[in-house]
Structure formats: C-alpha cells, structure tokens
Amino acid sequence: MKKLYVLIIVLAISMASCFKLNSNLFNNLKCSSYQLDNYTGTQDFILDASYKIPDSLIHIFTLQSQAPGESKSTQIYAIYIGSISRIATDTVIMYCHGNKWHMDFYWQRAKLLANTGSKNQYGVLMIDYRGYGMSSGTPSENGMYADVDAALTWLKNEGLSNSRLMMYGFSLGTAPATMLTANPRSMVPSKLILEAPFASSTTMTDDATQLALPAGYVTTFKIDNGDEIKSVNQPFMWMHGLSDTFLNWQTNGLVVYNNYQGAYKEKHLIPGADHGEIPAKDGFVQYSSDLYTFIKR
C-alpha cells in the first residue's frame, strides 16, 4: 500500500507539479508604483528611522534587458541608492533579491546594505526581475540572468570598476549572483555574498517534496549553484539560518560552501533564523559588522 501511495504521488507530481513548482519559484507580484518606506505589506523586518535614506539618494529608473536568443528587449525597473555621480569611486553592492513579490518587500534589506559600516556607506543597486513589480515580461531563468546583467552594464557605463563591485544574492537571487560571478558577462564582481542559497534544482525539489525524485519531475530549471560555485575564485561569504525550513542549510548552503575552491571563504550560521530572518536574528549591528569586515578585507 505504501508503494502505491508513493506511485500516486510521483504520477501526480509528474503531471502537475512541474508547472506548480516553476510558478512558485517565481512568486512575483505586479504593482503600479513603488512605495518604499510607505509600503504597508508584509515584510521580514522594518528598520528604525536611523536607517532612512535621503530622497536625494534614491533613484528609480528603467533598464532594457535582452537575453540571448530574444528578438527584443524587456523593460525592467531598478532602484539605486547612492549618488550616481560618485559611482566611479564608490563601492557598490549589486543586490539580487529573492522570489517574493517585488522590490518594496526588499526595500528594508537594501537600506540595511546601504548603511553597512556607517551611514550611506555603500551604493546599492536592486532590480525587479521581468514580471516582478513594475517590470514588464514574464519571469524565466535566462531572463533573470539577463536582467541582472543589464543592471551590471548600467553600473559599468556609469564608471564602476570590477574591483568595487560586490555581488549579493538572497535565496532565488543566489542563482544570478553565482552564475554571473562564475561566468561574468558585463562585469567581473570582486566578491560574492550568498544568503540562504539553494544548491541545485534537485535539492530544491527534495526540500519541497520530501521525496528523492529527479528534478525533472517537478521543475525545468537547470540552476546548479553547487556546481557553478566551483568556478568562483573571488572571496566568498555564506550566510544561512540554522532553522531555515524552506532551504535546509545542510542540504543546500553547506553544499555550495564546501564546493567553493577559491582562495578565501567564510561562513555565518545563524541560530534560530528561518528563511528571511538572518538580519533580524543575527542582529542588524552584527550582520552589518560581518558584511563590512568581509567587504573591506
């Protein structure tokens, strides 16, 4: 009887879940404008007034993104925190957000990064992948890589050098962050920071279904951070919550960390932190201190 139940589950997944998991991977939500500090939706945390970004340092604009093989470009939205006129001499964090909703949900995180080390210390660039927020198009794996690279092209055109580019990926965002560090296109990031990364489509599948099924049963994505990280030589920082119920730290993040073969790596395992809780559970001061130390080393 147990084998019959398993067979039924496998058949159901093979017929339906590919669509469901692919759709859930991109948990995008459209919006007509960005509210930033006025956003009232659910958020992982809300910073106090000391982290507020002056209006003069908030820039919302559009970029054109075109993936290989596409006949036309897609308009995506971006937010840059910092002085655009100082990009050539600033250190900039390219923040690749997770799968949830749009940039308003991640605004508090972007502010925290901008204030790492001291007030308005770093430039931060964040985009909404195609299909998210105000960005046009439909989410896709190749589109996501192209969207982040379009942002890097903008930074390059504004004068940013490779040595001042920090790549930061959270959850879903660890895929473009790792891919574009291992296989650079427009720019070569000088350091890579991954928060709660998943190792591959297979491990993501196992965590989601609790069954050791081939990834092809439930997703068509080819993402393999655990393999891509082998080609990363830049210094690497890994953060993961020990209570992450969405992406288990041992079957996902630890695999990525152990597969890294570059010159320097460091890990930060945060007790009691579930997915999305690392900055708050670690403490904003400690989280910022660890990031600042890594970036400056």
N, C-alpha and C positions, 0 to 999 in steps of 0.2 A: 504493500500500500504506500509506503514511504517513497519508493521509486516512482510510483505512478504520480504522486503529488509533485515530485521534482520534475518529471517529464512534462506535466501540465504547465508548470511554471516556466520551464525552458521554452515550450511552444508559444506560450503567451508572450514572453519577452521577445522571441524572435519575430513575432508578427507585429507587435505594437510598441515595444519599449524603445526601439531604435529612435522612433520619432519622439517619444516622450523624453528620453534622456538627452537627446540632441537639443530639444527645445528647452529643457530645464537648465542645460549648461549655459545657455544664453537667456538668463532671466531678465530680459530687457523690458523697459517701460518707457513709453514716449512721454514727452512733456512739451509745453508750448513756450516755456521760458525757464530760466534758471533762477531759483530763489536764494541759493547760498545760505547766508545766516538767517534768512527769513523762512527757510524750509521747515515745515512742521511735520513731515513724515517721520516714520520710524528711522532711528539712527543708532549705530553701535555705541556712540557716546557723543556728548556735547561739551565742548571746551568752554572755559570761562572767558571773560572779557579781555584778559591779558593776552590772549592769542589772536585777537581781532586783526584782520588785515586791512590797512587803509584802502579806501576806494581807488586811490591813485595807483595802487599796485595790483589791481585786479583787472585783467584784460580777457574779455570773451570775444572769440573770433572764429572764423571758419577756415578749414583746410580742404584741399582736394586730394582724395585718396584713390589710387588705382592699382589693383592687384594684378600680377602677371596673368595675361590671358584675357583681361577685361577690355572691352572695346571703349568704355567711357569711365570717367571718374565719378566718385561718390563724394558728396559734401558731408564733412563731419565737423562737429563743434569741439573747440578746445578752450581751456582756461589756463592762462599763465599768471602766476603770482610772482611779482617782482617788477623791476624796472627793465623794460625791453631794451632801453638804450645801454644797459650795463651787461647784457647777456654775454658779450665777448670776454668780459673779465670776471663774471660771476661763476660760481659752481651751481649747476642746475640738476635737479632730480627729475627724471622722467618717470612719473608715477602711472603705472598700468593697473587700473582698478579691477575689482572682481566682477562677478557675473550679475550682480544685483542692480536693477533699475537704471540709474543714471548718475551723473556727477554730483547732483545735490546730496545723494546718500553718502558720498565720499568727501564732501567738502571739509568736514572736520578733520579728516585724515590729512588732506592737503595742507590745511592751515598748520597742523602739528609739524609736518615736514618742513614747511617754510620757516618755522620758528625753532628749528633744531639748532642747539648751540647757543643762540641768542635771538633777540627779536629781529624778524625779517632777515635771517641769516642766509638762506638759500633761495634761489629761484626754483619754482616747481611748475612743471607742465603736466597737465592732465587732459585727456580727451575722452569723449564718448565714442565707443566703437560704433560702426554703422548699425543703425536700427535702435540705438540707445538714445534716450533723451531727445534732443533736437536734431541728432544726426540722421541723415537720410539712409536709405538702403535696408538691406536685410543682413543680420549677423551671419558671419561664416568664419571658419578657421583662417583661411588665406586672407580674407578681408580684414580680420583683426590684425594680422601681421602687417598688412599694407597700411592700415590706419595708424599704427604706432610709428611705422617708418615715415609716414607723411609728417608726423609731428617732429621726428628727428631731422628730417630735411629742413623743416622750418627753423629749428634751432641752429642747424649748420649755416643756413643762409643769413641768420642773424649774427653770425660770427663766433658761435660757441665752438671751442676746440674739444677734441676727443678726451683730453686729459681732465676736463672739467665736467664731463657727463657721467652722472650716476644713474644706473638703471634699477628701478624698484618695481617689483611685481608682487601683487597680493592675490592669492587664490587663482582664479582664472587668469589674472594678469601675469602670473608667473610664466605662462606659455609664451606670449610675445616677448617678455623680458628675457627669458632664457634663450629663445630662438634667435633674437636679434643681437644678443651678446655672443652667442656661439657662431652665428653666421651673419656677420654685420652687413648692412646694406649702405645706408646713407652715412652713418657714423659708427665709430667703434667705442662703446662705453668703456670707461676706465675701471668701473667696479660694478658688481652685481649684488643686489639685495633681494632676497626672496622671503616673503612672509606667507606661511601656510601653503607651500607648493604641493601640487599633486605630482606623483612620479610618472604616470602614464595613463592612457585611456583604460588600460587593463586594470590597474589598481583602483582607478576611479570607479570602474564597473563593479569590482569586487566590493568596495565600500558601499556602493549604492544598493546592490542586490543581495549582499551577503552570500553569494554563490560564486564559485571559482569558474566563471564562464568566460569563453573567449570574448574579447572586447567587441568583435564584430557582431555579436548577438544584440548588443544594446546601443552601440554608438558607431558612427562612421568616422569619427575624428581620429587623426593619426598622431596626436600630441604625445610626445615622449620626453618629458623634462629630464628623466633619469638618464637617458641616452645623450641628449643634447648637452647636458652639463659637462660631459667628458671632453667637449671641445672648448670649454671656457677656461682661459688661463688667467683672467683678471681676478683680483681678490674677491672673495665670495663670503657673504654674510647670510646665515639662515636663521629664521625665527619660526617657532611653531609652538602652539599651545598643547600642553600635555593632556588636556581634556577636550581636544578637538574631536567632536563626534561626526563631523562632515568629512574631513580628510585626516585620517589617523596619522599621527606623527611618525610612527614606526614604519608603516607600510608605504608611506608617501615621502614626507620630508626627509627622513633618515636615509632613504634610498638615494635621493638626489644628493644629499650631503656626502655620503660615502662614495658616490661615483665621481665626485669632483676630483680632478687630478692636477689642478693648478698649484701655484706657489703658496697661496695663503687662504685659509678658510677659518671661520669661527661660527659657533652655534649658540643660540639663546633659546632654551626650552623653558617655557613659562608655566609654572604650576597653576592649576585651576583655570587656565584660559581655554575657552571653547573657540570655535572658528569666529574670527572677527573681534575677539576680546583681548588680543595681545597688548595693545597700547594701554588700555584701561587697567587690566590685571597686573601688568608689569609695573604700571605707574608711569604717567606721562613724563616725569622728570627722568626716571631711569631709562625708559625707552628712548628718549631724546639723547641722553648721555651716551648710550651704547651706539646709536647711529652716528652721532657726532665724532666719537672716538674712531669708529671704523672709517668714516669718510675722510678724516684728517690724517689717518696713519700713512 
